Amino acid sequence: MSLKFNSYIKSVSVINNNIEKLALNFILWSFLALSILYVLFLGNMVSNIVERRSLEKEALALTSEVGEFELTYLSMSNNIDYSLSKSLGFKETKAIFAKRKSIGLRTEPSSPIKISKNDL
């Protein structure tokens, strides 16, 4: 009986030892994989921060360039007058406005306005 018990204990200890080694290997490989992912994510964040800062500098440069263009436009628009436009070949047009014909309320200028009861 003790011989069977000793062999059983040895086989159980081998199984437990294998399970412990397997668990240790799993924990170490998981730690290695998580460490690699951490380094990748951290590197990605740092590169995004550097890219964002460079884009902010570029946006600031473009904003100042737009401001310069606006000042140039305003200074050029102040120089435009009637004589310059005439020398460039532009001429003033006569405005023609559209107007409605009366709908029959007044037939003559001196006659009173006729209002039907439904209009009020």
C-alpha positions in Angstrom: 0.0 0.0 0.0 2.8 2.4 0.8 4.4 1.7 -2.5 1.3 2.7 -4.4 0.9 5.8 -2.2 4.5 6.9 -2.8 4.1 6.5 -6.5 0.8 8.4 -6.4 2.4 11.3 -4.4 5.3 11.4 -6.9 2.9 11.6 -9.8 0.9 14.3 -8.1 4.0 16.3 -7.3 5.1 16.0 -10.9 1.7 17.3 -12.0 1.8 20.1 -9.5 5.3 21.0 -10.5 4.3 21.1 -14.2 1.3 23.2 -13.4 3.5 25.6 -11.5 6.0 25.8 -14.3 3.1 26.4 -16.8 1.6 29.1 -14.6 5.0 30.8 -14.2 5.7 30.6 -18.0 2.2 32.1 -18.6 2.8 34.9 -16.1 6.3 35.7 -17.6 5.1 35.7 -21.2 2.1 37.8 -20.3 4.3 40.3 -18.5 6.6 40.4 -21.6 3.7 41.0 -23.9 2.2 43.7 -21.7 5.6 45.4 -21.5 6.0 45.4 -25.3 2.4 46.8 -25.7 3.2 49.5 -23.0 6.4 50.6 -24.9 4.5 50.7 -28.2 1.6 52.8 -26.8 4.0 55.1 -25.0 6.1 55.6 -28.1 2.9 56.3 -30.1 1.7 58.9 -27.6 5.1 60.7 -27.6 5.2 60.8 -31.4 1.6 62.2 -31.4 2.6 64.9 -29.0 5.6 65.9 -31.1 3.4 65.9 -34.2 0.7 68.0 -32.5 3.3 70.6 -31.4 4.7 70.9 -34.9 1.2 71.3 -36.3 0.4 74.0 -33.7 3.5 75.9 -34.9 2.4 75.5 -38.5 -1.1 76.7 -37.6 0.4 79.8 -35.9 2.5 80.6 -38.9 -0.5 80.3 -41.2 -2.6 82.5 -38.9 0.0 85.2 -39.0 0.2 84.9 -42.8 -3.5 85.2 -43.1 -3.4 88.3 -40.9 -0.7 89.8 -43.2 -2.9 89.1 -46.3 -5.9 90.8 -44.5 -3.8 93.9 -43.9 -2.6 94.0 -47.5 -6.2 93.6 -48.7 -7.4 96.4 -46.4 -4.6 98.7 -47.5 -5.3 98.0 -51.2 -9.1 98.4 -50.8 -8.6 101.9 -49.3 -6.8 102.9 -52.5 -9.8 102.1 -54.8 -11.8 105.1 -55.8 -14.0 106.3 -58.6 -11.2 107.7 -60.8 -9.2 104.4 -60.5 -12.2 102.3 -61.5 -12.9 104.7 -64.4 -9.3 104.5 -65.6 -9.6 100.6 -65.5 -12.6 100.7 -67.8 -15.4 100.4 -65.3 -18.4 102.7 -65.7 -21.4 103.4 -63.5 -24.7 101.8 -64.3 -28.2 103.1 -64.0 -30.1 101.0 -61.5 -33.4 99.7 -62.7 -35.8 98.6 -59.9 -38.8 96.4 -60.3 -42.1 97.7 -59.1 -45.5 96.1 -58.8 -48.5 97.3 -60.6 -51.4 98.3 -58.4 -54.0 95.6 -57.9 -56.9 98.0 -58.5 -57.3 99.6 -55.1 -56.7 103.0 -56.6 -57.9 103.9 -60.0 -57.0 107.6 -59.8 -54.6 109.5 -57.6 -57.4 111.6 -56.2 -59.9 108.8 -55.6 -60.2 107.3 -52.1 -58.8 103.9 -51.4 -61.4 101.1 -51.5 -60.9 98.5 -48.9 -63.1 95.5 -48.7 -64.3 94.2 -45.3 -62.3 91.0 -45.5 -59.0 92.8 -45.8 -59.1 94.0 -42.2 
